Amino acid sequence: MDKPYSFSNEQMNGIVEDTYANIIKECKNLKESTNCPNEQVVALLSVIASNFATTNEKREN
């Protein structure tokens, strides 16, 4: 069985935190630019997340 991955403290306080902030900023920008509802942003994020799911996870959904 594979060991679960976890980010290091340095990564959490660096690239992970930056990535999170950038995603939030761009989602807010999308809402302001298009006047779309939160549900549309959630749907978009779900599609994006599915691109990172493993093959088994994709088949189960």
C-alpha positions as CSV (number, residue, x, y, z in Angstrom):
1,M,0.0,0.0,0.0
2,D,1.3,3.5,-0.9
3,K,2.2,5.8,1.9
4,P,-0.2,8.8,2.0
5,Y,1.5,12.0,0.6
6,S,1.6,15.1,2.7
7,F,3.2,18.5,2.0
8,S,6.1,19.6,4.1
9,N,5.7,22.6,6.4
10,E,7.9,24.6,4.0
11,Q,5.7,23.7,1.1
12,M,2.5,24.4,3.1
13,N,3.8,27.9,4.0
14,G,5.1,28.4,0.4
15,I,3.8,27.0,-2.8
16,V,0.7,25.4,-1.3
17,E,-0.4,28.7,0.4
18,D,0.4,30.6,-2.8
19,T,-1.6,28.2,-5.0
20,Y,-4.6,28.4,-2.7
21,A,-4.5,32.2,-2.7
22,N,-4.2,32.3,-6.5
23,I,-7.1,29.9,-7.0
24,I,-9.3,32.0,-4.7
25,K,-8.3,35.2,-6.4
26,E,-9.0,33.9,-9.8
27,C,-12.4,32.4,-8.8
28,K,-13.4,35.8,-7.4
29,N,-12.2,37.4,-10.6
30,L,-14.3,35.0,-12.6
31,K,-17.4,35.8,-10.6
32,E,-16.8,39.6,-10.9
33,S,-16.1,39.4,-14.7
34,T,-19.0,37.1,-15.5
35,N,-21.5,37.7,-12.7
36,C,-21.9,33.9,-12.4
37,P,-23.2,32.2,-9.2
38,N,-21.1,30.3,-6.7
39,E,-22.5,27.1,-8.0
40,Q,-21.0,27.7,-11.4
41,V,-17.6,28.3,-9.8
42,V,-18.0,25.0,-7.9
43,A,-18.9,23.2,-11.0
44,L,-15.8,24.5,-12.8
45,L,-13.6,23.5,-9.8
46,S,-15.1,20.1,-9.9
47,V,-14.2,19.6,-13.6
48,I,-10.7,20.8,-12.9
49,A,-10.4,18.4,-9.9
50,S,-11.6,15.5,-12.0
51,N,-8.5,16.1,-14.2
52,F,-6.3,15.2,-11.2
53,A,-8.3,12.1,-10.1
54,T,-6.8,8.7,-10.6
55,T,-8.3,6.4,-13.2
56,N,-10.0,4.3,-10.4
57,E,-11.5,7.4,-8.8
58,K,-12.8,8.6,-12.2
59,R,-14.5,5.2,-12.8
60,E,-16.2,5.2,-9.4
61,N,-17.8,8.6,-10.0
